[in-house]
């Protein structure tokens, strides 16, 4: 069997190449260039040139042939242009997921096959297993990586059975420290190389600067939403009353998550105990409303006043019990729900977070503190045409409900949830309210360690 290892210059793919060689496979390495424009990166130089140099040295050290392929045209068309389009609509895409689906296991795979490869291997921390069906056909499974701190299965959530049939993940059952040890033991040039950061194959970028290549900067208002807004909002009242009505034991539903971030966790509650029969009785309209975030419709009146000893006439906003205009931003499309950095607004005891963006009106809505009501949601929807089953044989049918564990971003701990399939889409109702559910990101569901499917929020 001839295997092409996608060699990036990092330690993970280097050790993957080493292991394949040691296992006796006919291995060759291929490095792909996917980006030319160094102007958008924070380093201001061509990082890929250094990566290629290291990758070539690794191939020489391991003793395998090395090839180079330029896929920058495909990457721009199928990943970067998609990013620009999504951000222009006020959604937040995940380029790494798209890169795996469209480039590594498609364009790169085709290039490897032209060089005689039967399979493509990468340095992802995940595992693959195969099931032999009664008719002799095979079904492929993606399992979480053995290292819980490095599990990268999330990034492969859009792969198909055909793509998995050609994929290998040699380090999926190894923990990161062991990968580093193997690299040092073999004296690989990448042994001490830091893990890459930023957008896949672009590098670490200042996102607004990167997006400004195609998206124009247009100033707009930053509006803070006060707690009083939710007390008078009909939709928030519907969310609270509907969630409360689903509880097994009655009472009032939890509306704010105890979870802070992937790096900071408070004691997370056991979650709400919903009654499956009550969930099943919800209409499609109820589920649509339950999965719709709160919309902010705040208007501010101005007044003139005299200032200083010269009584200069100035204009200011009248006080509003539901919110306040705090400042200006350079374009709502450059911000995402849950974002904290880049607002540059002071005067608050707790940090401000983006809770919503309105691209059409060019307004950013923010809330103060980790426990702001606008940061938490309990239900999301995946449109019918956005649902992807890695295991088509496990696909849900309309009217069906299942319990799975779900994550809505990489490195988030898996969350207990009920999946509800309807004709108009898949609804995910979490036991615990979720922080920063973001349109355009991928929700991914697991059964134990197996990743079964995903969909765009």
Secondary structure, 3 states (H helix, E strand, C coil): CEEEEECCCCHHHHHHHHHHHHCCCEEEEEEEECCCCCCCECCCCCHHHHHHHHHHHHHHHHCCEEEEEECHHHHHHHHHHHHHHHHHCCCCCCHHHHHHHHHHHHHHHHHHHHCCCCEEECCCCEEEEEEECCCCCEEEEEEECCCCCCCCHHHHCCCCHHHHHCEECCCCCCCHHHHHHHHHHCCCCCCCCCCCCCECCCECECHHHHHCCCCCCCCEEEEEECCHHHHHCHHHHHHHHHHHHCECCCCCCCCCCCECCCCCECCCCCCCCECHHHHHCCCHHHHHHHCCCCCCCCCCCEEEEEECCCCEEEEEECCCCCEEEEEEECCHHHCCCCCCCCCCCCCCCCCEEEEEEECCCCEEEEEECCCCHHHEEEEEEEEHHHEEECCHHHCCCCCCEEEEEEECCCCCCCEEEEEEEECCEEEEEEEEEEECCCCCCEEEEEECCEEEEEEEC
